[in-house]
């Protein structure tokens, strides 16, 4: 940018650079290299560009869970409703880390339609899945979430109990 650039020109240049970065990251989601795919999946969430939603939904099916669970989390950060059904499906995956990413994504997405699926996932055999579902329930709120979180206070795993207590505290501050 030259010293004579107007604020509007500067803003447009910044926006153009952001769009190029998003396009580049989307291309990296299809790289042959695992580390490029997971880094791209992780980086797209904080940018929040809706053009990344469909490529991230596709990345939920990446053969490596390193990519798919980060794609799920990023979908939640973007906050686009198109991610809801794919995240619900991912919450039922056989991959523990994808279920964790889906729980986080659904919590960040903030759609209360996820409550039944998250409450059901509180019965997951993996404590880390239950912990992240408790966190998500604390983000969504509602009577059914509170009931599930109160039940989780008796979970055999201390991490789940702690997440449920934190979620309940959050909900008591923001009813």
C-alpha positions in Angstrom: 0.0 0.0 0.0 1.3 3.5 -0.8 1.2 6.3 1.6 -1.5 7.9 -0.5 -4.0 5.0 0.1 -7.4 5.9 1.5 -8.8 4.0 4.5 -11.3 2.4 2.1 -8.5 1.2 -0.2 -6.6 -0.1 2.8 -9.7 -1.9 4.1 -10.3 -3.4 0.6 -6.7 -4.6 0.4 -7.0 -6.3 3.9 -10.3 -8.0 2.8 -8.7 -9.2 -0.5 -5.8 -10.7 1.5 -8.2 -12.4 3.9 -10.1 -13.9 1.0 -6.9 -15.1 -0.7 -5.9 -16.7 2.6 -9.2 -18.5 3.0 -9.1 -19.8 -0.6 -5.5 -21.1 0.1 -6.6 -22.8 3.3 -9.6 -24.4 1.5 -7.2 -25.7 -1.1 -4.9 -27.1 1.6 -7.9 -29.2 3.0 -7.3 -31.4 -0.1 -3.6 -31.6 0.2 -1.9 -35.0 0.1 -0.1 -34.0 3.3 -1.9 -34.7 6.6 -0.2 -31.8 8.5 -1.3 -29.3 5.8 -4.9 -30.6 6.0 -5.2 -30.4 9.8 -3.5 -27.0 10.0 -6.0 -25.7 7.4 -9.0 -27.2 9.2 -7.9 -25.6 12.4 -7.1 -22.2 10.9 -10.4 -21.8 9.1 -12.5 -21.7 12.2 -11.2 -18.5 13.7 -11.4 -16.7 10.3 -15.1 -17.4 10.3 -15.6 -17.2 6.5 -18.8 -18.9 5.4 -17.1 -20.1 2.1 -15.2 -22.6 4.2 -18.3 -24.3 5.6 -18.9 -26.8 2.7 -15.2 -27.7 2.4 -15.0 -28.3 6.2 -18.2 -30.4 6.1 -16.4 -32.5 3.5 -13.3 -32.7 5.8 -15.4 -34.4 8.4 -14.9 -37.4 6.3 -11.2 -37.1 6.0 -9.5 -40.5 6.5 -7.5 -39.1 9.4 -9.3 -38.1 12.5 -6.6 -35.4 13.1 -8.3 -33.5 10.3 -12.0 -34.4 10.9 -12.2 -33.4 14.6 -10.5 -30.0 13.9 -13.0 -29.5 11.0 -15.9 -30.1 13.4 -14.6 -27.6 15.9 -14.0 -25.0 13.2 -17.5 -25.5 11.8 -18.8 -24.5 15.2 -16.6 -21.4 15.3 -17.9 -20.3 11.9 -21.5 -20.6 13.2 -23.2 -21.4 10.0 -26.4 -23.5 10.3 -25.4 -25.8 7.4 -23.0 -27.5 9.8 -25.8 -28.7 12.1 -26.8 -32.0 10.5 -23.2 -33.0 9.6 -22.1 -32.3 13.2 -25.0 -34.3 14.6 -23.9 -37.2 12.4 -20.3 -36.8 13.5 -21.4 -37.0 17.1 -22.3 -40.6 16.3 -19.0 -41.5 14.7 -17.0 -44.5 15.9 -14.0 -42.2 16.3 -13.8 -40.7 19.8 -12.0 -37.6 18.6 -14.5 -36.8 16.0 -17.3 -37.2 18.6 -15.4 -34.8 20.8 -14.9 -32.3 17.9 -18.6 -32.6 17.1 -19.6 -31.9 20.7 -17.4 -28.8 20.7 -18.7 -27.7 17.3 -22.3 -28.1 18.4 -21.7 -26.2 21.6 -20.2 -23.3 19.6 -22.9 -23.5 17.0 -25.4 -22.7 19.7 -28.4 -24.5 18.1 -30.7 -25.9 20.8 -31.9 -28.6 18.5 -28.6 -30.3 19.4 -29.7 -30.9 23.0 -31.2 -34.3 22.6 -28.1 -35.6 20.7 -25.7 -34.1 23.3 -27.8 -35.5 26.2 -27.8 -38.9 24.6 -24.0 -38.6 24.1 -23.6 -38.1 27.8 -23.9 -41.9 27.9 -20.9 -42.3 25.7 -18.4 -44.9 26.9 -15.5 -42.4 26.6 -15.2 -40.0 29.4 -13.6 -37.3 27.2 -16.7 -37.4 25.0 -19.0 -37.0 28.0 -16.8 -34.1 29.3 -17.0 -32.2 26.0 -20.8 -32.9 25.8 -21.2 -31.4 29.3 -19.3 -28.3 28.1 -21.6 -28.0 25.1 -24.7 -28.4 27.2 -23.4 -25.6 29.4 -23.3 -23.4 26.3 -26.8 -24.3 25.1 -28.7 -24.3 28.4 -32.3 -25.2 28.9 -34.0 -27.4 31.5 -33.1 -30.6 29.8 -29.4 -29.6 29.7 -29.5 -28.7 33.4 -31.0 -32.1 34.2 -28.4 -33.9 32.2 -25.6 -31.9 33.8 -27.0 -32.5 37.3 -27.0 -36.3 36.5 -23.4 -36.0 35.3 -22.4 -34.8 38.8 -22.5 -38.5 39.6 -20.3 -39.5 36.7 -17.5 -42.0 37.6 -14.9 -39.7 35.9 -13.8 -36.6 37.8 -13.2 -34.7 34.5 -16.8 -35.2 33.6 -18.0 -34.1 37.0 -15.8 -31.0 36.8 -17.1 -30.1 33.4 -20.7 -30.6 34.5 -20.1 -28.4 37.6 -18.5 -25.6 35.4 -21.4 -25.8 32.9 -23.9 -25.6 35.7 -22.1 -22.6 37.1 -22.1 -20.9 33.7 -25.8 -21.6 33.3 -26.6 -20.2 36.8 -24.8 -16.9 35.8 -26.5 -16.8 32.4 -30.0 -18.3 32.7 
